[in-house]
Amino acid sequence: MARLHAKIGTFRQLEILLAVYQEGSITAASKALFLTQPTVSMQLKKLSDAVGAPLYDQVGRKLIFTDAGLEVVSAAREILSRLEHLEMKLNDLQGLKTGTLRLAVVNTAQYFIPHLLGEFLHHYPNVDVEFSVGNRQQVIDRLNAAEDDFYVFSHPPQDRDLALHEFLPNPLVAIVPQQNPLAKLKSVTLENLMEQPFLIREQGSGTRFAVEKHLNDAGVEPKVKMTVASNEAIKHAVMSGLGVTILSSHTLAFGGNTGLAKLTVEGLPIKTQWYLASLKSKQPSLLAQTFLRFVSEFGRDSMLAQMNL
């Protein structure tokens, strides 16, 4: 009886399977891979035949992966990662730095991580980057699936076995419209701030997690007027006079502060840190090691200079 590795035709079938799993449908995977839908379906059929079990069930328009399918997805991810690691190691032996660096970052980090990547790619122009942005829970979901090299959090999950690399402060500051009377004061109390209509990020946001914990510890409760699902939207809501908020200072340093005033508030800023997180169980590629070394030696100081921190 032929062993499984002799039955599976090509690594391309594993790549196609991962694309379908990540995209959620054959149609979306076909577009991402620049293949026709019949080609994708045919390759998945061949892979399913080789495995000897269905990989997924079609329920309406949704694909539900079987237990066998999930096992193959997990193995495919590991196999392709090892091949990528081999490619980068061979390139490294030739003095080259190539490959794909995969980063998943929480929404607020999208303001400064591109600046960090810009410098990194200036030194390593042959490197490709896959850059995903989401709220804290969405990034945790990607971490659970081990889809990336690094995950950028200000509040990493505590129930995961992670290697954490602290690399940048993330102060959370009070922001009000320029026309708000509080903007004319040299300093206000946290109680004064909480008398204002308060705008807060959505559930699952790391910023919301930090703000709620800080206010609860201080014994004050905000008058929440609106829940907003992005930093840019919440900033525009503040500009429009809908309320005040507490956001990362990075949203002002890199995202613009027109029409906004940063307050000096007793008990603020909330002092948090940015971390590059990686799974201890996942062997870092040579490229990931190079990026981490770059961040440690150059990237942190460069970011601090740009933010005047």
C-alpha positions, 0 to 999 in steps of 0.5 A: 500500500502506497504511503500518503506522501507518494499519493499527494501529487504536488505542493501546489495542492497544499497551497490551494487547500490553505488558500481555500481555508484562509479565504473561506470559499473556492471563489475567493481562493481562485481570485487570490491564486489567479486560478479558475474555479474549476482548476481549484476544485479539481486540485482539491478533489485530487487531494481529497482522493489522495487523503481518502476522506472528504476535506470539507462539506458545502453547507449553503455557500459556506465551507465547513472543514472536516476533521480530516480536512483540518488535519491536512490544513495543519500539516500543509501549513507546517510543510510549506513553512518548512519549505519556505524556511529551507528556501530562506536558509539556502538564500542566506548561505548565498548572502541573500535575504529573501522570502516573505515576512508575515505580520498581523497587527492590531488596528492602532499599530497600523499607524507606525508599523508601516514606517518600521517596515519601510526602513527594514525593506530599505535594508532588505529590498528582496523581502516580501511582506504580508501585512494583516490588520484587525482588532485584538481578537482578530489578531488572536484568531490568526495567532491561534492558527499560527498564520504569521511570523509576528503578532503586534499587541499592546496587551498580548493574550496571557493564556498562550505560550508566547515569546514576547519582545517589548519594543515601544511604549504605547501611551494612551492619552485623553483627546477632546475637540479643540473647541471643548472648554477642557482644552483651555485648561492646563490640567483636569481630573479624570472625574472632570473628563468622565463628565463628558460624553465618552466615545469608546472602541469596540469589544475586542479592541486592546485599547478598550481593554486597557481603558476599561481596566484603568477607569475601573481601577480608578473608580470612575465610570465613563458616560459612554455615548458611542461605540466606534470600531476604528481609530480614524472614525473615533477621531472624526467623531471627536472632531465633530464634537460628539464626545471625548476619548482615550486613544493611543498617542500614535494615532496622533503622531502618525495619523494626524491631529487636526481639530483635536486637543490632547489633554493633561489629565491627572492619572493619565496617560495609561502606560502600556507597551507594544510587543512583538509576539511569536509562538514558541512552538513555531520555529522562526525563519531566518527572515523572522530572526533578521527582522527581530534583530533589526527591530531590536538594534535599529527600529525601536530608536527610529520609532522613538525619534519620530514620535518624540518619545 
